[in-house]
Every structure is written in C-alpha cells, then in structure tokens.
Amino acid sequence: MSAEPILEVVRLLEEHSRIPLYRLARMLRTDPDVLRTQIEAFNDVEISGLVLDAAFIIEPMDGWPDDGPDPEPTITDVVRFGPGMGGDSLGLRHQDAAVLGPLLSAAQQLRALEPDNLVLASAVDKLSTSMLGTVTAQASYRARIAALFNEAAATGHRMRITYSNTWLPRTDTRVIEPYRVVSTARGYEVDAGPLDARGAPRTFLISQVRDWEVLAETFTPPPRVTSALDANREQVAVTGYAPHDGLWAVFHWAERVDQGDSDGYGVMFTAWLLPPLPQRTGLMMLLAGPDAYLDDPDLDQHRAALARELLEHHGL
C-alpha cells in the first residue's frame, strides 16, 4: 500500500487533533470508505515485529444526539491519533525506510511541539531505535525554537520577535500573541495575534525569526480564535503553467499541487494556496520564472508589482 495518503493524514492531524472522516477524505480528494480502508490496513500491517504504541483511531463523533436517527458512520466518525490497542488490533507497523524516514521526521516535529505527550514520545523512541540503533536523533534547531513558541502559546505569554518579512525586503520587530504552532512544507509556522481589523491572525515562518524573547506579559486568546485560525488556513485553488525548472517554487509555496498536461518544457498545475493570495502567488510566480503564468490575470499581475518593489529597494 502506498504511504503517501497516510503521510498526508499524519500532516493534517498535526494541525487538527481530530478531523471528521468525511472532511479528511474531502481534503485528500478521495472516498471516505476508501480512506477508512487505507487507515485500517495501515494499522494492521504485520512487519518485522516493530510495533509503536500509537495509532490512528476512528471513533464516533462526540455529542451526536442519542435520541436522533442512526446516522451513517461515514458522517459521524472522526480520525485522531491515539494509543495502540495492543494484541492484533491497532498499532503502526512499517517495513520500508521510504515510509519510516518521512514518518520519523513528522513524528519528531510533532514531538517537539508536544513534549509532554508520553505516548508520542514512546512511539518516536521505538521508531528511532529501530532505524538508527544507538544513534540518538536530535531535534533540529528550528524544532527547538518552535517548541519555545509552542510553550509560550500554551502558557499565554506574549513574545517580542525580530522577523525578516517574507513578502517585502525588510526586517520588523513586533510583539505578538502566539496562538498556535504548526508544521508545514515550508517548516514551522506560528499563527499569532493580535487579530487585525478583519479578525484575522498573522502567520510567521519560524525560519524567518531572527531574534525572540518571551515576555512576562500574558494574554487571553480572543473568543472564537480557533475559527479565525482555521479560516486563515482555508486553501484556495489556482491554476497555471510553470516550466519544469521553476515548478519547485509552486511546490514550495503551495499546500498541495496536482500536475496536469506537460508539453516537454513545462507543466500545467493546480495549486492549493493559503492567504494572502496576492503576495503568495506573486512571489511563487516570480521565482518560477518569466515563462510561468497563472490563468487568473488578476493574480498573475502581482509578481510584476513585487518585482518593482524589489528593484526599487535594491536601487535597480
């Protein structure tokens, strides 16, 4: 069985502790029953005696009224990480380094954000031992910084950061309220406040943080902040074309990419992007090269504006 959908489930569960099965299937563009079969098959693989004390759990959604009609399990079931059931039931078991490597990396990133999760710690230790023997896998420098941001979010402490702006050639110093740290294809990101006039948070790449300080000042997250954070990570699909040597920029800035027809020089694509779309598409297409384009002309023009800002900043 291919590990790709399972690794995507791992990534999505890093951002959401539990996801309805039907919604998870929609995010992965597959059928809920097919996804259920894949998860159950992955949990039941018997390979080389390696058993981790963690698993995917599929269980009924909390709060469904007992006096209501019996719903379809596909609608009410949710997926989450959980302890293994032992025996011949759940438990993540693996056979191939191509599967183990990305899973170990994802698990180590999640462990850096959840240092008190003993079940996850046990699973990572067993998987690490099976792959590396007596060699100790150290958390990366960025993972250790991400853990500090995550702790500040958990304890409600403001932070002062010096940040290299992603969209503009400048460095800013600001005080933020860290709400949530997530791991993405671009690395660790922190969703932070205060919320702007539209009620939206700011997102900062941990790799762009040049200096940081946890302050004694505390904050209380605003009402419905979780909804605001989730809305800020709603993905929007854009279509376009990029030469093969520039396609890396699309993969770097997109959450997911589907490739279409290729003419030998380049490829059509559909990319799912997070906001802000003007800045993200502008930088993505500027890096993809002059022959790349988006089908939406309003979005495609933003790279020209970004190029002018960069030329003016550098006196060119």
C-alpha positions as CSV (number, residue, x, y, z in Angstrom):
1,M,0.0,0.0,0.0
2,S,1.3,3.5,-0.9
3,A,2.3,5.5,2.1
4,E,1.5,8.9,0.5
5,P,-2.1,9.2,1.7
6,I,-1.1,8.0,5.2
7,L,1.7,10.6,5.5
8,E,-0.8,13.3,4.4
9,V,-3.1,12.1,7.2
10,V,-0.2,12.5,9.7
11,R,0.5,16.0,8.4
12,L,-3.2,17.1,8.7
13,L,-3.6,15.6,12.2
14,E,-0.6,17.7,13.3
15,E,-2.7,20.8,12.6
16,H,-6.0,19.4,13.9
17,S,-6.2,17.0,16.8
18,R,-9.2,15.3,15.3
19,I,-10.9,15.5,11.9
20,P,-14.2,14.1,10.7
21,L,-13.6,11.2,8.4
22,Y,-15.8,12.7,5.6
23,R,-13.9,16.0,5.8
24,L,-10.5,14.3,5.9
25,A,-11.5,12.4,2.8
26,R,-12.6,15.6,1.0
27,M,-9.3,17.2,1.9
28,L,-7.4,14.3,0.3
29,R,-9.9,14.1,-2.6
30,T,-10.8,10.5,-2.0
31,D,-13.8,8.5,-0.9
32,P,-14.4,8.2,2.9
33,D,-14.8,4.4,2.7
34,V,-11.6,4.1,0.7
35,L,-9.7,6.2,3.2
36,R,-11.1,4.2,6.1
37,T,-9.9,1.0,4.5
38,Q,-6.4,2.5,3.9
39,I,-6.1,3.6,7.6
40,E,-7.3,0.3,8.9
41,A,-4.9,-1.6,6.6
42,F,-2.0,0.6,7.6
43,N,-2.8,0.0,11.3
44,D,-2.9,-3.8,10.8
45,V,0.3,-4.4,8.8
46,E,2.5,-7.1,10.4
47,I,6.1,-6.3,9.5
48,S,9.4,-7.3,11.2
49,G,8.0,-7.2,14.8
50,L,8.0,-3.4,15.0
51,V,5.0,-2.1,17.0
52,L,4.5,1.5,18.0
53,D,2.4,2.5,21.0
54,A,0.4,4.9,18.8
55,A,-2.1,4.6,16.1
56,F,-4.8,6.3,14.1
57,I,-8.1,5.9,15.9
58,I,-11.5,6.1,14.1
59,E,-14.3,6.7,16.5
60,P,-17.8,8.2,16.7
61,M,-18.1,11.9,16.9
62,D,-18.8,13.3,20.4
63,G,-22.1,15.0,21.0
64,W,-24.3,13.2,18.5
65,P,-27.8,13.1,20.0
66,D,-28.7,9.7,21.3
67,D,-32.4,10.2,20.5
68,G,-31.8,11.1,16.9
69,P,-31.9,8.8,13.9
70,D,-28.9,6.4,13.4
71,P,-26.6,8.3,11.1
72,E,-24.2,6.9,8.6
73,P,-20.8,6.1,10.2
74,T,-19.1,7.9,7.4
75,I,-20.7,11.2,8.5
76,T,-20.2,10.9,12.3
77,D,-16.8,9.2,12.6
78,V,-13.7,11.2,13.4
79,V,-10.0,10.3,13.0
80,R,-7.3,11.1,15.6
81,F,-4.0,9.9,17.0
82,G,-4.3,7.6,20.0
83,P,-2.6,4.8,22.0
84,G,-2.3,1.4,20.3
85,M,-4.9,-1.2,21.3
86,G,-2.4,-3.9,21.6
87,G,-2.8,-7.6,20.6
88,D,-3.8,-8.0,17.0
89,S,-5.7,-4.7,16.6
90,L,-4.3,-1.2,16.2
91,G,-0.7,-0.2,16.1
92,L,1.5,1.5,13.5
93,R,3.8,-1.1,11.9
94,H,6.2,-0.4,9.0
95,Q,8.6,-2.1,6.7
96,D,10.3,0.3,4.3
97,A,12.8,3.2,5.0
98,A,11.0,5.2,2.4
99,V,8.0,5.1,4.7
100,L,9.8,5.2,8.0
101,G,12.0,8.1,7.2
102,P,9.3,10.7,6.5
103,L,7.1,9.4,9.3
104,L,10.0,9.6,11.8
105,S,10.7,13.2,10.6
106,A,7.0,14.1,11.0
107,A,6.8,12.4,14.4
108,Q,9.9,14.2,15.7
109,Q,8.4,17.6,14.6
110,L,5.2,16.8,16.4
111,R,7.1,15.7,19.5
112,A,8.9,19.0,19.6
113,L,5.5,20.7,19.8
114,E,4.1,18.2,22.4
115,P,7.0,17.5,24.8
116,D,4.6,16.2,27.5
117,N,2.9,13.6,25.1
118,L,4.3,10.4,26.6
119,V,2.5,8.2,24.1
120,L,4.1,10.1,21.2
121,A,7.5,10.1,22.9
122,S,7.4,6.3,23.3
123,A,6.4,5.8,19.7
124,V,9.2,8.1,18.4
125,D,11.8,6.4,20.6
126,K,10.8,3.0,19.3
127,L,10.8,4.1,15.7
128,S,14.1,5.9,16.1
129,T,15.7,2.9,17.8
130,S,14.5,0.6,15.0
131,M,16.0,2.9,12.3
132,L,19.1,4.4,14.0
133,G,20.1,1.8,16.6
134,T,22.1,3.5,19.3
135,V,22.4,6.8,17.4
136,T,20.4,9.5,19.1
137,A,18.2,11.6,16.8
138,Q,18.4,15.2,17.9
139,A,15.6,17.7,17.4
140,S,16.6,20.3,14.9
141,Y,17.5,23.9,15.8
142,R,14.2,25.1,14.3
143,A,12.3,22.4,16.2
144,R,13.7,23.6,19.5
145,I,12.7,27.2,18.6
146,A,9.2,26.0,17.6
147,A,8.9,24.3,20.9
148,L,9.6,27.6,22.7
149,F,6.9,29.4,20.7
150,N,4.5,26.5,21.4
151,E,5.2,26.7,25.1
152,A,4.5,30.5,25.0
153,A,1.2,29.8,23.2
154,A,0.3,27.2,25.9
155,T,1.1,29.5,28.8
156,G,-0.4,32.6,27.2
157,H,2.8,34.7,27.2
158,R,3.4,37.5,24.6
159,M,6.7,37.4,22.6
160,R,8.9,40.1,21.1
161,I,10.3,38.9,17.7
162,T,12.6,40.4,15.1
163,Y,11.3,39.0,11.8
164,S,12.6,39.1,8.2
165,N,9.4,39.9,6.2
166,T,8.5,37.2,3.7
167,W,6.9,39.4,1.2
168,L,8.9,42.6,1.4
169,P,12.7,43.2,1.7
170,R,12.7,44.4,5.3
171,T,13.0,43.3,8.9
172,D,10.4,44.1,11.5
173,T,10.3,44.0,15.3
174,R,6.9,43.4,16.9
175,V,5.2,42.0,19.9
176,I,2.9,39.0,19.1
177,E,0.4,36.8,20.9
178,P,1.3,33.2,19.7
179,Y,-1.9,31.2,19.4
180,R,-0.7,28.0,17.5
181,V,2.4,26.5,16.0
182,V,2.0,24.2,13.0
183,S,4.5,22.2,10.9
184,T,4.1,22.8,7.1
185,A,6.1,22.0,3.9
186,R,7.8,25.4,4.5
187,G,8.8,24.5,8.0
188,Y,7.3,25.5,11.4
189,E,4.9,28.4,11.3
190,V,3.2,30.3,14.2
191,D,-0.3,31.8,13.8
192,A,-0.3,34.9,16.0
193,G,-2.2,37.9,17.1
194,P,-3.4,40.5,17.9
195,L,-6.1,39.9,15.3
196,D,-6.3,42.6,12.6
197,A,-9.4,44.7,11.8
198,R,-10.9,41.8,9.8
199,G,-10.4,39.4,12.8
200,A,-7.6,37.5,11.0
201,P,-4.2,36.5,12.6
202,R,-0.7,36.9,11.2
203,T,1.4,33.9,10.2
204,F,5.2,33.9,10.8
205,L,7.7,31.4,9.5
206,I,9.9,30.3,12.3
207,S,12.8,30.2,9.9
208,Q,12.4,33.9,9.3
209,V,12.6,34.8,13.0
210,R,16.0,36.4,13.7
211,D,15.5,37.1,17.4
212,W,12.9,36.4,20.0
213,E,12.1,37.0,23.7
214,V,9.3,35.5,25.8
215,L,7.8,38.4,27.8
216,A,6.3,38.4,31.3
217,E,3.1,40.0,29.8
218,T,0.3,37.5,29.4
219,F,-2.7,37.5,27.0
220,T,-6.1,35.8,26.8
221,P,-6.9,34.4,23.3
222,P,-10.0,36.3,21.9
223,P,-13.3,34.4,21.6
224,R,-13.6,32.1,18.6
225,V,-9.9,32.3,17.9
226,T,-9.8,28.7,16.7
227,S,-12.3,29.5,14.0
228,A,-10.2,32.5,12.9
229,L,-7.1,30.4,12.8
230,D,-8.8,27.7,10.7
231,A,-10.3,30.3,8.3
232,N,-6.9,31.8,7.8
233,R,-5.7,28.4,6.6
234,E,-8.5,27.8,4.2
235,Q,-6.9,26.8,0.9
236,V,-7.7,28.3,-2.4
237,A,-7.1,26.5,-5.7
238,V,-5.3,28.4,-8.5
239,T,-4.3,27.0,-11.9
240,G,-1.5,27.9,-14.2
241,Y,1.7,26.8,-16.0
242,A,5.3,26.6,-15.0
243,P,8.5,25.3,-16.7
244,H,9.9,22.2,-15.1
245,D,12.9,24.1,-13.7
246,G,10.6,26.5,-12.0
247,L,8.0,24.1,-10.7
248,W,9.9,23.8,-7.4
249,A,8.5,27.3,-6.5
250,V,5.0,26.1,-6.9
251,F,5.6,23.1,-4.7
252,H,7.3,25.3,-2.1
253,W,4.5,27.8,-1.7
254,A,1.5,25.5,-2.2
255,E,0.0,23.2,0.3
256,R,-0.8,20.7,-2.4
257,V,-0.1,20.5,-6.2
258,D,-1.7,18.5,-8.9
259,Q,0.2,18.3,-12.2
260,G,-1.7,18.2,-15.5
261,D,-0.7,18.2,-19.1
262,S,3.0,18.7,-20.0
263,D,4.5,19.9,-23.2
264,G,8.0,18.7,-22.5
265,Y,9.2,22.2,-21.4
266,G,6.7,22.8,-18.6
267,V,3.5,21.5,-17.0
268,M,0.0,22.7,-16.2
269,F,-0.8,22.7,-12.5
270,T,-3.5,23.2,-9.9
271,A,-2.1,24.5,-6.6
272,W,-3.9,25.0,-3.3
273,L,-2.6,28.1,-1.6
274,L,-3.1,29.8,1.8
275,P,-3.7,33.5,2.1
276,P,-2.6,36.1,1.4
277,L,-3.0,35.2,-2.2
278,P,-1.6,38.3,-3.9
279,Q,1.7,38.1,-2.0
280,R,2.0,34.3,-2.1
281,T,1.2,34.0,-5.8
282,G,3.4,37.0,-6.7
283,L,6.4,35.5,-5.0
284,M,5.7,32.0,-6.3
285,M,5.4,33.0,-9.9
286,L,8.3,35.5,-9.7
287,L,10.5,32.6,-8.6
288,A,9.0,30.2,-11.1
289,G,10.4,32.3,-14.0
290,P,9.2,34.6,-16.8
291,D,7.5,31.7,-18.7
292,A,5.3,30.7,-15.8
293,Y,1.8,32.2,-15.6
294,L,-1.5,31.9,-13.8
295,D,-4.8,31.5,-15.6
296,D,-6.3,34.3,-13.4
297,P,-4.9,37.6,-14.8
298,D,-5.7,39.5,-11.6
299,L,-3.5,37.2,-9.6
300,D,-0.8,36.9,-12.3
301,Q,-0.1,40.6,-12.2
302,H,1.0,40.6,-8.6
303,R,4.5,39.3,-9.5
304,A,5.2,42.5,-11.5
305,A,4.3,44.7,-8.6
306,L,6.5,42.6,-6.3
307,A,9.4,42.8,-8.8
308,R,9.1,46.6,-8.9
309,E,9.2,46.8,-5.1
310,L,12.4,44.6,-5.0
311,L,14.1,46.6,-7.8
312,E,13.3,49.9,-6.0
313,H,14.5,48.6,-2.7
314,H,17.8,47.5,-4.2
315,G,18.2,50.7,-6.2
316,L,18.0,48.9,-9.6
